[in-house]
Amino acid sequence: MKKYLTPILIILTVGILASGLYFYQNTMEPNPSLGSFTLSIDFAGLKSNETKVIDINEENLFDLMLTHLNLTYENYSGLGHLITGIDGVISNRNLSNYFWIFYVNGERSNIGVDLFYPQDGDVVLWIYETF
């Protein structure tokens, strides 16, 4: 009886491990998308406007934009980031008072880029405009 016990235990152990691995691989999804939003950039005629559809994860708008655009920005401790340039078009507050302002679903945002988390179906528009 003892000579059969060891092979049976080995077979059972391998079976349990294989079942666990199969279950893990077929039920775990790496960072599923939470939907998507549209990101549009209006360069005020300085270059062609851009529109992208971006998958949402748990990142804020600033982090999502860093992944998809060439940004320049200033970081203000305790306040967050101020976008000073998008794809080479830089704010010119000394000469022309042009800044990057963002709108969400047609309304000017009243929070910073670090605090905004896009929702499925949102339309985010950045406009290079006077303020």
N, C-alpha and C positions, 0 to 999 in steps of 0.2 A: 504493500500500500504506500509506503514511504517513497518508493522509487517513482511512483506516478504523481505524487504530490508536488514535487518541484517543477516538473514540466507544466502541470496544470496552473500553478501559481504564475509562472512566467507568461503563459499564454493569456491568462486573465489580466495581468499587469499591462502587457502590450496592447491588448484589446481596449482597456480602459484609457490608456494614454492616446491611442489612435482616435478613439471616439471623442475625447476631450479636444484634441487638436482639430478634428473635423468641425466640431461645434464652434470652436473659437474662430476659425477661418471663415465660416459661413454666417456668423452673426455679428461680427465686428465691422463697422464701417469707419474708415478714417475720415474724420472731420466732415460730416455731410454738409452740403450747401443748405442754407436757410432761405433760398430763393435768389433773386437777382434784382438789381436796380440799374437804371440808366444814368450814366455820367456823361454830361455834355460840357464842352469847353467853348466859350465864345471869346475869341481873341480880338474882338473889336476891329476886325479888318486887317490886323497886323500879320495874320497867317490864316490858313484854312481852319475852320472850326472842326472839332473832333467830337465824336459820340462813341461811347463804348457801353456794352452791357457787361456788368461785373457781377460775379457770384458773391453772395453775402456769406460771411462766416461770422465769427464772434468779434471781429475787429471793428474799430471805429473808422470813420471816413478818412481821417489822416493816414492811418496805417494801410487801408485799402488803396488809397491814391499813391502812396509810396511804391506799392507793388506795380502799378500800371502807368505811372507818369514820371517824368523827370521834374522833380519839385525842388524849389529853393524855399527856405523858410527860416524864421527866427523862432527861438524857443524862449518863452517868458515864464520863468519859474512861478508855479502856482496858477498860472493862467492858461498855459498850453502853447500851441504853435500858431504862428501867423504865417499864412502862405504868402510869400513875396514873389514867387515866380512859378509859372507852369510852362513846361516845354520851351524854356528860353525867353518867354515874355515876362519881364521883371517889373514889379511895381515901381512907379516913379513918383514918389510922394513929394520930392523937392521941386520938380519942374512942372509936372502936369496934374498932380493929385490923383493919379490913376492907381487903383487898388484891385485886388482880387476879392470879389464878394460872391458868396454862394447862396443859392436859392434851393428850396426843397418844395417840390410840387407847386411851383409858381410863387411861393412866398419867401421873402428874404429871411434867412436864418437868424434867429435871435440867440443862438448858442455857437460856441466855437467848434472848429473842425474836429477837435479831440473828443468832444462830448456828444457828437452826433453819430448814431449807429443806424445806418440805412436799413429800411424794412423792405420786404418783398414788394416790388412794383413802384417804389419811389423813383422820382425823376430829380436828379441833382444837377443843377446848372451852375457852373462857375462863369462869371462875367467879369471881364477886365473893364472897369468903369470908374468914373469919377465919384468921389464920396464926399 
